[in-house]
Structures are given as structure tokens and as C-alpha cells.
Amino acid sequence: MANQEVKVSLERCLGAAGTGACGQITEKDKLNYCSARESLCEELVFLLQEAVDMRWPFVPEKWQYKQDVTPNDKSNLSELIGGHLSQLLNVLEAAIVAREAEFALALLFLVDRFLYWTDQSGAVLKMSKLLHKRHPSAPVAPQLVIRQARVYLNSGKLQKAEYILSRLIINSGTTGCWKYHSESDRTLVQAVCLQIRGMILQKLGLWLEAAYLIWASLVGYYALPRPDKKGIGTSLGILANILLSMNDEDFRAFQTNPDVDLFLLGETSHRLLCAAKAAQMAVVYSQYTPLYVLTNVTAQGTCLLSYSFSVACHPKKRPEFLLKAKEAFEVGLLTNVEGQTITSKQELHTLIKAAYSLAVVHKWLDGPSESVTRATWACQEALTQFSHYTQADTRDRGGICAEIMRSVSRVKAELRVEPFVNSENHSFIPDSFRSGTDPFVRFTLDGFSKALQSFQKYHMSLCHSAEAKCESGNEEVDGARVCITAFGTTDCGTTDCNPEAGKTSGCDVSPLPERQCAKSLSSSWMKLSLTSSGSAKSAAVPVQDVGGATFLASQRPAARFSSSVSRGSEKSEMPESEIATAGSDLCPTDPPEDGLPRSLSQLVLDSSSLSNSFGSKSSWENILRSAGSHRSGKSTESSGSFFLMKTQDFQSTDPEYDPATGWEILRMSKSPETPNINNGNCKTTEPSTENSHGTPDELNQSPQTSNPRCNSCLKGNFLVQVASSGQYSLSRQDYQNLLAGVCHDCLLTRLGGDKTGFKLEQYDIAHNALHLKFSKASGLWTARETCAYVGRPMGLHGTHRNAIWIRFLHQEERLSNYVGKDYRKPTQIHFHLRDVERQMTAQYYVTEFNKRLYEKDIMAQMFFLPSEALLILSGDEIAGCVTVEPYMLGPFVKLTNNNKKKNDSLPATDYGLAFGHFTYLHSDGQDIVVDLQGWVTANGKGLTYLTDPQIHSTRIPRGPSNLGQGGIDSFLRDQHGPECKNICRLLNLPPLPKNPH
């Protein structure tokens, strides 16, 4: 069934659901419903009856809970649904018209995952909402409720997603009138919710905390009476990606935690090898589903590729790991059969990523070649087409998808991807992947309950802060419905909530007796109904709000200004801008003073004399009794709030940013090995005598200390200065150093004094790029080769920077939107990189602050959005730079500025002022984090997501927005004031000095 036909059928069903309360049910309506239902095949009739009977909270695959899988079990539900989708949608429409809400919701439950693959989750959720609103006694499956949370996650509405998940966790999966057949089914729902909460923290760059949640979900999946192989595979795949991004310090804390037994993975010698093993296990667990195999095997290859360039990998062993990575990417590409139609955005994105990564492996194994260059170009074309696909009308997607798949096929042909040996029919992995035995695990339901109890306080805080009410089918938080209408998480009792349950509209459509079903059907569905079932979909669903009409990209207004989120629906990859830009922009200015630190990243942020008071374990470490572990803020954050949003308080005219970081432009040596690729996207300008941003003095200093993890420090090969004409060209050794990781000092030393600036000039084009992430804990900048699509400008801009839609193959959330920030005038690369650096300091402080809040039972947490840098390449030449961070949707507010003003109308401001008080004490009076802005709950509790802070510091030279001691004094005197407020007192913070300097 073509996408356009699916869309038309769903629109008819939506229309029927929207008018379902009007008029009388006719005899014809009843007969149509009976006829449509009776036309279904026997296997679908059985599955639908199981769904009506609430036999499982998630629709299971046949192989999902079986240790010994038979040939009949190796098919996937998608094959059954896809083959009968037209019939099922006809039955759905007839059931809605006949007001058989219970059956209609059961049918939506059954087709939910398949319609996600066709990018129609928004229609499913909207129909479910309408039906449940009009028929509140009809049970709604937990899978649909959690699907709404996934939609919120991908659209950037993290607070709403967290609320739904936390309510399900603390209420043991209770949702409306849904009745569980076993306690293990409740465990399953809670495990899925923990898994998605881990994905949220992964999106925020909180790797250690995310890893603990994913591990807890693994305990839940393994502890079921029959372990959920699909859930296990999904969590292992997520864990692999988390370990890939995690710094080594966090990995050691995770590895040595007494409640985390990495013996399960069988490989703990190195973080990246551990990640690769987790991904390979995920592949085996999900070997009968091509999308899951593709996703997990691509993660495995990425881990092996990264390890091959790490300091831990001996150069002589590099080819061995590159060959393993090559095999993994080829397995991923072979999950797609030539000529097969693909509509899943996740599958298309991951196929392009696997193809590009395979080209990278060939480059390092065999050297640059024409075939590798052609394969790379094909990937760039595919990524550009994919970006168009995500914005296109359904009618146009078929042709775009065909173009993408032709590009992928060209890559397979250029790189000679050959089939592997596979003796097992319906499996998508080679025989070599199945070697070894499953690890013996000792996870129990009691252990899972213990883990849940450890997280209980945090989940309770989210629910209490939301102050949600479920009245007459209208559940709201802060004036916005957080669930699908009354997809409540309150229990309506153990008795049958629906007095009309089991009735039909005047026709005798009797369910098949269980014994009769078992006798007549040769499939494995009946066996599934007798046990715990189901797991969450591993992929995040497409981002679509379900409150109203969908805006296509061509229909979208350039900007729409509002102080609250619209009820309208947005396309996932290009959400409508609803709120004007808030906050301020980076303005590079004066040079640092000689003899002072050039940047905050060069400072060691030790605890002050108050370390005994503030240095205790974080809530996450307490949860899992981590001995001596320390979180130091792995997430790379950005500065600048380009979210097309408008502050709801005051407008500040104060200077925006602190320029004193000591960055200079990256100098790289020329490599003759790779031909240049079109440089039309970026414009390079020669330095002018008049720079509106200001320019710092030249930095050519040696590293202060040697970093044992830095490839340059170890080998001494990154410090060679190059001629001005080649300073932006990357040599083979430059790539190796950046891929292995270079410390901040070495990178600074590698920078030159040239004043050349860069500015993106063309859009809607894909480029090779280096994805740069900075870890403050390790002090390393680490690169990954990727392909980045530079989309259209968002239509609004800050004082110095423009916001651009960005998509890149190695982004943390495959289906989420990312925002790129580029200067309006040609600007040196180091100003982009310093945005990431400054956020790391704020992230360090806010992580310590969250520990204090948790220990004092204060139900609130604050986070900064993660940010990274993309070096845009033309061949091996650096042609530009942008910073990127996840897009957030929701009301954007400003709590404080960087001088005197504060927003007293928002309770969250009290937390922000307490945070400033905390940073002052924690830094021995040398730093204050100010200019707090982001997304908050109405009562200031729960979760606050911040971006674009400023830091007044006496550690580094002052500038336009780092007001140094004067800024610190202004905060103490004007923003915080002489008397502490309630949050400071609850935290037992010592009083601030009465008489600032």
C-alpha cells in the first residue's frame, strides 16, 4: 500500500473519529463493520482479539520471548500488517463509524509500530486521542501512551516526555482502564520507560546517568519470566552508543559500580571495545528484524572504527579493527534488498550512515581512490535527498526515496559489497556473529524493584512538579495536554471499567476460543498470549505533534511569534518557529592579558574549601552505590540560544559574551591524497584591518602539562607549524591525531595567528565534515568523520549569528532536529569552538548543583543542552565551522541576564539565583554562572533546560560580558541580594559576603 494511499485512508479515519459523536448509528454502519471485520484473515482476527483482551502491553514479535526459534517464528509482524494494511484501515474506519471504540483502539494498537515506519504516528496518536476523549472507558494500550512520550522526546518537548514516563514508572505502568494480566507485564512497561528516559539523558549529553538508566532497563528485560530479546537488544544498542560518547572517567565509574556487572558483555578492557561488544550482542538478539540489525551493526562498526584510532590501539592492530568495522558496515548495507521500498526515516538515515562509514574505512585501509571519492559523493547526494524527504509531502516521497536508494546502491557497487555466509533463513547476520554462547545472568525481579526504588524520588519529583490533573478525560500540565487527552496514569479500579465491553453493534462477531485458536492456527501467536510480552520500539518515532493540522515546509510561515506553544502540528525535521530568538550572541573582542589563562578549559575546577559540603556523590551515583565515582560534565554544550524564541520578560542591552579565551584558528598541513570537493557552501575571507568582532592576540605556546590520553602529547607530532598557505589543510597525521583525541593545550598550540574568517554562503547542500566533541573530564577534543547537511536558515538571527537547520550522520538523536549557529560576518574558527568550551564549565557546575538538590530532597534538576562543533571540509581543506545543538520546542524564558536584571515573576528564577550562589562558593569566589535562559515548568520545579549562559570569572581576563569581579559583585548585590531566598536556605548554603568589592 503506497504512502499516499495510507495517508488518504488515515485522513478518512480521522474524519470519522472527529465526527463520531454526531448522528445515530445506522444499520448499514453496523453491517459494514461486521463485514469488514469478518474479512480479516484468521491470524489477524486472533491478534486483534488478543489486543482487545489486553493480553500484552506491547504487540510482540513471534521470536521475541523464545529461546528456541522455529522457522515460523522468524517472520516479523510488519510483514503481516503490511500485507493486510488496506484491509485493516478499512476495518478501522468501519469500527470508528460504528462507535466500536474498544475495537478501534485495539486495532490502532496493532498497527501503531508499522505506521511509525511509514511516518504516520501523528495520525495514530490523534485518532487515539479523539477516541479516548469520547469513550474514556475504552482502554488504551501502554504502547500508545509511550508512543506519545517518544513523539515529545523527538520534538524537543522533554518535560512532557519525562512526565509521562515518570508517571508510568511510579504507578507500575497503570494507565487508565488498562488491565494487566501479570505483574511481569508491569515490569516490562517500567523497563521500557526507563529505557526511554535513558535516551532523554543521552540526548542531554549526560552519559553516565543515561548508562545507569539503560542498565536498569536491561535488568528489567532479563528478569522477566521469559527475557525480552527485543527489549534487551534495544537497550544494548543504546548502551553501545552511550559508551561510544562517554569519557573514560565516567566509564570507570560505571564499570566499577557494584550494581553494574559488565561480565554480561564479556569485554571490559576498553570502553570502545565494550561498546562494540554490546552492539554485537544487540545485533544477535534482533537478527530477524532488518531495521534493528542495521541500527545496531552500524553502531558496532562505529565503535570499532573509533577504537582503531584510539591511543589504546597499537598501529599494527589498526588494520584488524578496520576490517572488523568494514564487515559490520557491509552487514548493515546488506539488510536492504535491491529494489526494496523503504519508508522509515530511521532506516534511510542509518543506511546512509553505514554507506558513508564504509567509505571512510576503505579510505584508511586502501588509501584515497576514485571509487572512495565517488562513494563519498553518492553519500552526500543521499543525505541531501534525505533532508528533502523529511520535509516532503507524502506524494513526493516515493521518488525521493528511490533516489536515496540508488545512491546507496552506487556506494555498494563502488566499494564492492558482497553477500556474507548465512546458513539461517530469515536472519540478517552472518554465521560468524552467532559464535559463542549467551552469557549467564542473575538478574531478578527483586533486583529490578530495588533499582526502581532507587530512582523513585526523582520520578516522584517530576510528577509532583507537573501538578497534573485528570478530570473528565482532560489531563493537562501547565495548560498543555501532556498525554493523549485522558491517556491517564490513574487507576480506575480492577473491575471492568467498560460496561459495554465485549458487545458489538448488532452483529455476532465472536472471538475464537483459545483452544480452538491453538488448534486451527499454526503460528506462534497463541503461545505469546500466555506469557509476558512486548517491548518498546527501539527507534524514536517521527516528530509530529498531534494537536492539529500539519504544516508542510512550503506552507510554513517564515516566523510566527508567540509566548506559548501552538496546538498545531509540525513536521519532525523542520518544526515551525513559534517564538522569537532569545538571549544574546557571541561577540569576539579583546585579546587576553599576558600571563593569564586563555580559557576556562585550561583551569582546574577543584572543589573549594567547601568540598566536604558540596563534593558528595550525585543522585545517580547514590542510586547505584557507585564507589567514588565522579561526574564532571561530559556533555559538550553550546552558547547562544538560537531556538527562534522570544523571552517572556525583559530585553537586555548589556554586552553579551566574554571573548577572553585565547582561541586562534586551527592550522593544518596539506594532504595531497584526497581530491578537493566542491567548496560552494563556504566563503573564506582574508583578514581585514577592521574586524567588528575584535581579534585576540596570537597564541603560540607550548602545552603546560602532558596529557597521557592525548595522541599529540604522546607522539609529539601535532605541534609542527605550517606555512600560512596550508594552515587549513589536514594531513593524514592531522586526521589521526584528531580522531584519537588531542588535548586542549596541543590544539591551542597548533593554532596559528592568521585572521582568516569563514562564513557559510550556500545552503541546502551536504559536505564532508569533522564532528568535534570536547570532554572537560578528559581534556580532549575528539573528532569523527561524518557527512553534514547544511539546511536553510531559520529566518531569524541574533546580534552576531544566524540559525540554520543542520543534519549530520553522527548526530546523537537520528530523527531529532538540530540547530546550527553561524556568524553573520566572516569569523575565525576559534570563536565557534570556544562556545563549546564555555558551556563545559557551566555543565560542570550545574552537575554539582544537581547533586546538592537531590541530597536535600529538593525536587528540581537543571541541565544545559549539549553542543558540538562541525568543521566543514572541502576535500582535506577546512572550509567553515558551525556549532550544533538539539532543537528544543516550548515556551522560552529568560531568568537572569549577565548584569543586574532578573525575572522575579518565575519561581524558577529562585533556583537560578541559588545556582549562582552555589557556583560562587564552589569556585572559591572566582566564578558566577549568569544569563540563565531556557525552558522551565510553571512552578519552577521539575526539569529546567538551559542554554547560552555567561560566566563572570576572575580566573581569566574580563571582556564585554565576562565582567570579572565587577560582574560577580553585581550578581551578589543586585541579582541575589544580601539575603538568601528559600532555595539557598534549603541547600544550607553559607551566606554570601555582605560587602562585595
Buried (B, 14 or more C-beta within 10 A) or exposed (E): BBBBEBBEBBEBBBEBBBEBEEEEBEEEBBBBBBEBBEEBEEBBBBBBBBBBBBBBBBBBBBBBBBEEBEEEBBBBBBEBBBEBBEBBBBBBBBBBBBBBBBBBBBBBBBBBBBBBBBBBBBBBBBBBBBBBBBBBBBBBBBBBBBBBBBBBBBBBBBBBBBBBBBBBBBBBBBBBBBBBBBEBBBBBBBBBBBBBBBBBBBBBBBBBBBBBBBBBBBBBBBBBEBBBBBBBBBBBBBBBBBBBBBBBBBBBBBBEBEBBBBEBBEBBEBBBBBBBBBBBBBBBBBBBBBBBBBBBBBBBBBBBBBBBBBBBBEEEEBEEBBBBBBBBBBBBBBBBEEEEEBBBBBBBBBBBBBBBBBBBBBBBBEEBBEBBBBBBBBBBBBBBBBBBBBBBBBEBBBEBBBBBBEBBBBBBEBBEBEEBEBEBEBBBBBEEBBEEEEEEBEBEBEBBBEBBEBBBBBBBBBBBBBBBEBEEBEBBBBEBBBBBBBBBBBBBEEEBBBEBBEEBBEBEBEBBEBEEBBEEBEBBBBBBBEBBBBBBBBBBBBBBBBBEEBBBBEEBEEBBEEBEBBEBBBBBBBBBBBBBBBBBBBBBBBBBEEEEBBBBBBBEBEBBEBEEBBBBBBBBBBBBEBEEBBBBBBBBBBBBBBBBBBBBBEEBEBBBBBBBBBBBBBBBBBBEEBEEBEBEBBBBEEBEEEBEBBBBEBBBEEBEEEBEBBBBBBEEBBBEBBEEEBBBBBBBBBBBBBBBBBBBBBBBBBBBBBBBBBBBBEEEBBBBBBBBBBBBBBBBBBBBBBBBBBBEBBBBBBBBBBBBBBBBBBBBBBBBBBBBBBBBEBBBBBBBBBBBBBBBBBBBBBBBBBBBBBBEEBBBBBBBBBBBBBBBBBBBBBBBBBBBBBBBBBBBBBBBBBBBBBBEEBBBBBBBBBBBBBBBBBBEBBBBBBBBBBBBBBBBBBBBBBBBBBBBBBBBBBBBBBBBBBBBBBBBBEBBEEEBBEBBEBBEBEEBEEEBE
